[in-house]
């Protein structure tokens, strides 16, 4: 059974991403999660990528070198592993961590899925897959399962099991937010949400939970919130802010603009910009400083505003504001524990 980690966590409502962005050294995950645990953070997340960020290896290592911090695979896809292997990964890390693991799923970025020869999961498939994972952790045998990886005659993990697998869902649109409220323990919002979008998204999750007969308080909504203090070098700040938002707009800007109720004509002008249009690879990882500075002039201030910037104290106050908007917790996006140290110190002062 999951252990109560809150006893030894100073800030159970705060989390960070291990190996944020493109990882150069997988061993950094070990150093980062140890530092985050020492700082009192409650959760470490991993966004899986095949390049040095394979979920089982990183989450297993993270579990082995820590004692109290929660570990969330946030996120992976439901169609990149056989369902039994996905459940086996979760059970193994859950056992290694003594109950500190949460398995997280997302719909998948269409371009990345196409490159792998896959199709993004539907909301119905995400819901069915979540229920299958729950059943496997209860020791059930599931016959003739027709899932996102094809038809499987029998799914079985361990018939002696009777456990609860905490599940997280990355959600943007109304259908996925409602699914999170119905079936998941954690719902992770997307970065660069306006205050109004955060409030609306939290309300959608909590309402769906209540309509499903659940206690809305049992569904934790995580704000995924960019935190880049002025202690971060200027070029890196550009990549973590302008570069990151531009990359989101490259690949699924229509969804982000629709969810935020932004002007789609602004997105069209952004995409038509001669500097933006030439990029096929992600902008945040490949653009020069001059290109990023230009792209920053194309993006409206309103679109870049939903993040924590400025002094560590200003960043800490912005993080706290996400809680005030109704979120249960804040996943501080795009920053290492070393980059967050001063922000955490400032956040600590807010509670004094």
C-alpha positions as a printed NumPy array, in Angstrom:
array([[  0.   ,   0.   ,   0.   ],
       [  1.18 ,   3.58 ,  -0.624],
       [  3.038,   5.052,   2.311],
       [  2.286,   8.452,   3.836],
       [  5.1  ,  10.589,   2.468],
       [  3.655,  13.889,   3.687],
       [  5.205,  13.387,   7.137],
       [  8.699,  14.064,   5.809],
       [  7.827,  16.519,   3.034],
       [  7.967,  20.212,   3.815],
       [  6.202,  21.143,   0.569],
       [  4.058,  18.229,  -0.632],
       [  2.305,  20.661,  -2.989],
       [  5.469,  21.402,  -5.   ],
       [  7.043,  19.318,  -7.748],
       [  9.623,  19.564, -10.516],
       [ 10.61 ,  17.78 , -13.719],
       [ 13.621,  15.492, -13.68 ],
       [ 15.792,  15.972, -16.768],
       [ 13.756,  18.903, -18.017],
       [ 13.983,  19.217, -21.803],
       [ 16.57 ,  17.192, -23.696],
       [ 18.723,  15.168, -21.318],
       [ 22.483,  15.171, -21.82 ],
       [ 23.248,  12.826, -18.921],
       [ 20.675,  10.456, -17.439],
       [ 22.6  ,  10.404, -14.158],
       [ 21.515,  14.016, -13.626],
       [ 18.118,  12.606, -12.606],
       [ 19.684,  10.994,  -9.554],
       [ 21.405,  14.2  ,  -8.502],
       [ 18.283,  16.277,  -9.133],
       [ 15.844,  14.137,  -7.187],
       [ 18.187,  13.872,  -4.22 ],
       [ 18.493,  17.66 ,  -4.157],
       [ 14.732,  18.128,  -4.5  ],
       [ 14.045,  15.723,  -1.641],
       [ 16.534,  17.574,   0.564],
       [ 14.775,  20.848,  -0.309],
       [ 11.442,  19.445,   0.869],
       [  9.669,  19.1  ,  -2.477],
       [  6.828,  16.63 ,  -2.613],
       [  6.989,  15.191,  -6.111],
       [  9.431,  14.515,  -8.942],
       [  7.991,  14.088, -12.443],
       [  9.473,  12.529, -15.541],
       [  8.283,  13.314, -19.053],
       [  9.38 ,  10.228, -20.972],
       [ 11.489,  10.561, -24.11 ],
       [ 13.456,   7.765, -25.783],
       [ 16.685,   9.771, -25.664],
       [ 18.12 ,   9.101, -22.152],
       [ 14.708,   9.438, -20.473],
       [ 13.276,   5.917, -20.659],
       [ 10.69 ,   5.718, -17.909],
       [ 11.476,   2.436, -16.213],
       [ 15.184,   3.147, -15.9  ],
       [ 14.856,   6.724, -14.634],
       [ 11.936,   6.144, -12.271],
       [ 13.574,   3.01 , -10.889],
       [ 16.813,   4.858, -10.218],
       [ 14.896,   7.729,  -8.63 ],
       [ 13.089,   5.319,  -6.321],
       [ 16.303,   3.609,  -5.296],
       [ 18.089,   6.761,  -4.128],
       [ 15.239,   8.493,  -2.238],
       [ 13.046,   7.855,   0.786],
       [ 10.135,  10.308,   0.877],
       [  9.616,  12.224,  -2.354],
       [  6.86 ,  11.04 ,  -4.66 ],
       [  7.762,   9.903,  -8.183],
       [  5.388,  10.417, -11.099],
       [  5.781,   9.25 , -14.646],
       [  4.239,  12.341, -16.136],
       [  3.799,  11.521, -18.855],
       [  4.062,   8.513, -21.144],
       [  1.741,   7.084, -23.798],
       [ -0.583,   4.11 , -23.631],
       [  0.382,   2.811, -27.079],
       [  4.175,   2.506, -26.836],
       [  4.285,  -0.589, -24.616],
       [  2.278,  -3.771, -24.316],
       [ -0.308,  -3.201, -21.548],
       [  1.236,  -5.919, -19.387],
       [  4.657,  -4.291, -19.682],
       [  3.185,  -0.896, -18.76 ],
       [  1.539,  -2.398, -15.692],
       [  4.732,  -4.284, -14.869],
       [  6.767,  -1.081, -15.008],
       [  4.31 ,   0.559, -12.611],
       [  4.284,  -2.387, -10.205],
       [  8.069,  -2.635, -10.172],
       [  8.644,   1.053,  -9.431],
       [  5.791,   1.029,  -6.923],
       [  7.527,  -1.814,  -5.097],
       [ 10.982,  -0.189,  -5.311],
       [  9.631,   3.083,  -3.949],
       [  7.451,   1.49 ,  -1.263],
       [  4.311,   3.095,  -2.628],
       [  5.591,   6.492,  -3.805],
       [  4.935,   5.988,  -7.518],
       [  2.184,   7.426,  -9.732],
       [  1.718,   6.3  , -13.331],
       [  0.851,   9.112, -15.71 ],
       [ -0.553,   9.064, -19.243],
       [ -1.142,  11.606, -21.97 ],
       [ -2.793,  11.641, -25.355],
       [  0.476,  12.083, -27.234],
       [  1.784,  14.742, -29.617],
       [  0.477,  13.915, -33.081],
       [  3.754,  14.549, -34.933],
       [  5.792,  12.429, -32.52 ],
       [  3.225,   9.636, -32.689],
       [  3.241,   9.682, -36.495],
       [  7.032,   9.407, -36.583],
       [  6.744,   6.228, -34.503],
       [  3.99 ,   4.867, -36.734],
       [  1.348,   5.325, -34.025],
       [ -1.951,   7.132, -33.692],
       [ -2.687,   9.467, -30.758],
       [ -4.95 ,   7.89 , -28.166],
       [ -8.596,   8.861, -27.998],
       [-10.306,   9.907, -24.783],
       [-12.225,   6.629, -24.787],
       [ -8.982,   4.64 , -25.083],
       [ -7.391,   6.591, -22.233],
       [-10.375,   5.85 , -20.009],
       [-10.433,   2.166, -20.907],
       [ -6.688,   1.855, -20.368],
       [ -6.917,   3.467, -16.933],
       [ -9.616,   1.008, -15.914],
       [ -7.509,  -1.892, -17.218],
       [ -4.523,  -0.773, -15.121],
       [ -6.761,  -0.576, -12.048],
       [ -8.096,  -4.073, -12.684],
       [ -4.639,  -5.553, -13.193],
       [ -3.534,  -4.079,  -9.868],
       [ -6.503,  -5.804,  -8.251],
       [ -5.244,  -9.127,  -9.555],
       [ -7.902,  -9.554, -12.221],
       [ -7.502, -11.525, -15.427],
       [ -8.697,  -9.622, -18.495],
       [ -9.551, -11.594, -21.593],
       [ -9.666, -10.517, -25.23 ],
       [ -8.574,  -6.927, -24.706],
       [ -8.642,  -4.817, -27.865],
       [ -6.448,  -1.875, -26.969],
       [ -4.201,   0.751, -28.541],
       [ -1.427,  -1.791, -29.184],
       [ -3.774,  -4.35 , -30.734],
       [ -5.833,  -7.296, -29.566],
       [ -4.43 ,  -9.262, -26.621],
       [ -5.885, -12.684, -25.672],
       [ -5.161, -12.411, -21.925],
       [ -3.852,  -9.661, -19.643],
       [ -2.578, -10.75 , -16.242],
       [ -0.115,  -9.129, -13.866],
       [ -0.285, -11.056, -10.581],
       [ -3.435, -12.827,  -9.356],
       [ -2.414, -12.243,  -5.715],
       [ -2.421,  -8.455,  -6.11 ],
       [ -4.961,  -6.236,  -4.423],
       [ -3.462,  -2.759,  -4.651],
       [ -4.357,   0.714,  -5.821],
       [ -2.227,   2.201,  -8.587],
       [ -2.291,   6.014,  -8.435],
       [ -2.836,   7.375, -11.932],
       [ -2.145,  10.813, -13.414],
       [ -3.497,  12.288, -16.626],
       [ -2.192,  15.164, -18.711],
       [ -5.306,  17.089, -19.738],
       [ -6.086,  20.086, -21.936],
       [ -9.517,  19.928, -23.57 ],
       [-12.867,  19.621, -21.759],
       [-13.305,  15.912, -22.498],
       [ -9.895,  15.014, -21.094],
       [-10.367,  17.239, -18.048],
       [-13.66 ,  15.493, -17.345],
       [-11.977,  12.101, -17.76 ],
       [ -9.378,  13.135, -15.192],
       [-12.088,  13.987, -12.717],
       [-13.883,  10.672, -13.307],
       [-11.025,   8.2  , -13.272],
       [ -7.651,   9.638, -12.218],
       [ -5.944,  10.618,  -8.971],
       [ -3.926,  13.517, -10.425],
       [ -4.65 ,  15.812, -13.357],
       [ -1.719,  17.75 , -14.816],
       [ -2.582,  20.953, -16.649],
       [ -0.54 ,  22.396, -19.5  ],
       [  2.001,  25.234, -19.212],
       [  1.134,  28.791, -20.241],
       [ -2.454,  28.705, -19.011],
       [ -3.985,  32.08 , -18.216],
       [ -5.492,  32.544, -14.765],
       [ -8.978,  32.249, -16.252],
       [ -8.061,  28.993, -17.981],
       [ -6.591,  27.563, -14.785],
       [ -9.748,  28.363, -12.823],
       [-11.974,  26.955, -15.556],
       [ -9.874,  23.785, -15.867],
       [ -9.827,  23.119, -12.128],
       [-13.577,  23.592, -12.034],
       [-14.087,  21.136, -14.891],
       [-12.042,  18.447, -13.137],
       [-13.703,  18.892,  -9.752],
       [-17.208,  19.023, -11.235],
       [-16.615,  15.825, -13.201],
       [-15.333,  14.097, -10.069],
       [-18.43 ,  15.101,  -8.136],
       [-20.736,  13.992, -10.95 ],
       [-18.994,  10.607, -10.938],
       [-19.716,  10.198,  -7.236],
       [-16.161,  10.914,  -6.159],
       [-14.91 ,  13.335,  -3.541],
       [-13.456,  16.208,  -5.616],
       [-10.797,  16.718,  -2.955],
       [ -9.387,  13.293,  -3.793],
       [ -8.447,  14.443,  -7.317],
       [ -5.333,  16.602,  -7.217],
       [ -5.026,  19.197,  -9.975],
       [ -1.426,  20.148, -10.714],
       [ -0.644,  23.46 , -12.35 ],
       [  2.255,  22.92 , -14.744],
       [  3.822,  26.344, -14.28 ],
       [  6.951,  27.719, -15.911],
       [  9.318,  29.059, -13.229],
       [ 12.353,  30.985, -14.497],
       [ 13.854,  33.475, -12.059],
       [ 16.231,  36.23 , -13.075],
       [ 19.041,  34.178, -11.54 ],
       [ 18.884,  31.957, -14.652],
       [ 21.243,  33.183, -17.427],
       [ 19.513,  35.337, -20.028],
       [ 19.932,  32.954, -22.966],
       [ 18.557,  30.052, -20.963],
       [ 15.619,  32.198, -19.85 ],
       [ 14.828,  32.861, -23.498],
       [ 14.842,  29.146, -24.298],
       [ 12.71 ,  28.231, -21.288],
       [ 10.116,  30.945, -21.996],
       [  9.924,  32.254, -25.565],
       [ 11.483,  29.098, -26.987],
       [  9.257,  26.73 , -25.067],
       [  5.992,  28.512, -25.839],
       [  7.002,  28.799, -29.489],
       [  7.637,  25.049, -29.591],
       [  4.194,  24.304, -28.179],
       [  2.677,  26.595, -30.786],
       [  4.677,  24.785, -33.502],
       [  3.196,  21.387, -32.774],
       [ -0.237,  21.878, -31.21 ],
       [ -0.807,  25.588, -31.125],
       [ -4.421,  25.277, -32.262],
       [ -5.309,  23.33 , -29.123],
       [ -3.444,  25.646, -26.752],
       [ -4.953,  28.752, -28.36 ],
       [ -8.451,  27.273, -28.257],
       [ -8.138,  26.228, -24.593],
       [ -6.841,  29.675, -23.584],
       [ -9.446,  31.409, -25.761],
       [ -6.706,  33.379, -27.489],
       [ -7.026,  34.933, -30.93 ],
       [ -6.366,  32.28 , -33.634],
       [ -5.388,  35.031, -36.074],
       [ -2.389,  35.797, -33.864],
       [ -1.362,  32.153, -34.111],
       [ -1.679,  32.314, -37.889],
       [  0.592,  35.373, -37.988],
       [  3.077,  33.643, -35.696],
       [  3.243,  30.594, -37.952],
       [  3.567,  32.749, -41.059],
       [  6.542,  34.668, -39.672],
       [  9.559,  33.98 , -41.89 ],
       [ 11.801,  33.055, -38.949],
       [  9.242,  30.748, -37.332],
       [  8.227,  29.109, -40.61 ],
       [ 11.716,  27.824, -41.406],
       [ 11.892,  25.605, -38.295],
       [ 11.081,  21.909, -38.569],
       [ 12.903,  20.91 , -35.377],
       [ 11.755,  22.245, -31.969],
       [ 12.444,  25.959, -31.696],
       [ 13.549,  25.905, -28.074],
       [ 16.413,  23.53 , -28.777],
       [ 17.626,  24.778, -32.155],
       [ 17.016,  28.533, -32.481],
       [ 19.831,  31.043, -32.037],
       [ 19.601,  33.809, -29.465],
       [ 18.879,  36.333, -32.226],
       [ 16.093,  34.128, -33.594],
       [ 14.577,  33.7  , -30.141],
       [ 14.714,  37.448, -29.557],
       [ 12.871,  37.993, -32.832],
       [ 10.274,  35.335, -32.025],
       [  9.72 ,  37.055, -28.685],
       [  8.557,  40.142, -30.587],
       [  6.017,  38.048, -32.512],
       [  4.417,  36.551, -29.399],
       [  1.911,  38.74 , -27.497],
       [  2.863,  39.672, -23.932],
       [ -0.437,  38.146, -22.84 ],
       [  0.651,  34.744, -24.124],
       [  3.99 ,  34.856, -22.295],
       [  2.551,  36.253, -19.07 ],
       [  1.354,  32.967, -17.454],
       [  4.65 ,  32.053, -15.781],
       [  6.809,  32.898, -12.778],
       [  9.561,  35.369, -13.621],
       [ 11.613,  38.067, -11.894],
       [ 13.214,  37.768,  -8.489],
       [ 12.98 ,  34.524,  -6.482],
       [ 10.455,  36.247,  -4.211],
       [  8.327,  37.253,  -7.191],
       [  8.522,  33.702,  -8.542],
       [  7.531,  32.245,  -5.181],
       [  4.518,  34.558,  -5.01 ],
       [  3.5  ,  33.547,  -8.541],
       [  3.751,  29.861,  -7.601],
       [  1.608,  30.489,  -4.548],
       [ -0.935,  32.29 ,  -6.75 ],
       [ -1.532,  29.05 ,  -8.652],
       [ -2.713,  27.511,  -5.368],
       [ -4.903,  30.557,  -4.751],
       [ -6.505,  29.977,  -8.174],
       [ -7.673,  26.552,  -6.99 ],
       [ -4.877,  24.181,  -7.985],
       [ -3.933,  21.6  ,  -5.376],
       [ -0.255,  21.589,  -6.312],
       [  2.291,  23.182,  -8.646],
       [  4.669,  21.352, -10.969],
       [  7.435,  23.912, -11.489],
       [  8.183,  23.455, -15.151],
       [ 11.51 ,  23.708, -16.943],
       [ 13.722,  24.333, -13.906],
       [ 16.228,  22.164, -12.087],
       [ 16.336,  22.004,  -8.274],
       [ 19.497,  24.119,  -8.384],
       [ 17.611,  26.796, -10.343],
       [ 14.697,  26.526,  -7.906],
       [ 16.681,  26.715,  -4.657],
       [ 16.23 ,  30.462,  -4.132],
       [ 12.583,  30.257,  -5.154],
       [ 11.959,  27.504,  -2.595],
       [ 13.683,  29.611,   0.078],
       [ 11.422,  32.528,  -0.812],
       [  8.357,  30.257,  -0.88 ],
       [  9.264,  29.087,   2.616],
       [  9.113,  32.675,   3.809],
       [  5.552,  33.03 ,   2.539],
       [  4.437,  30.469,   5.112],
       [  6.124,  32.235,   8.018]])
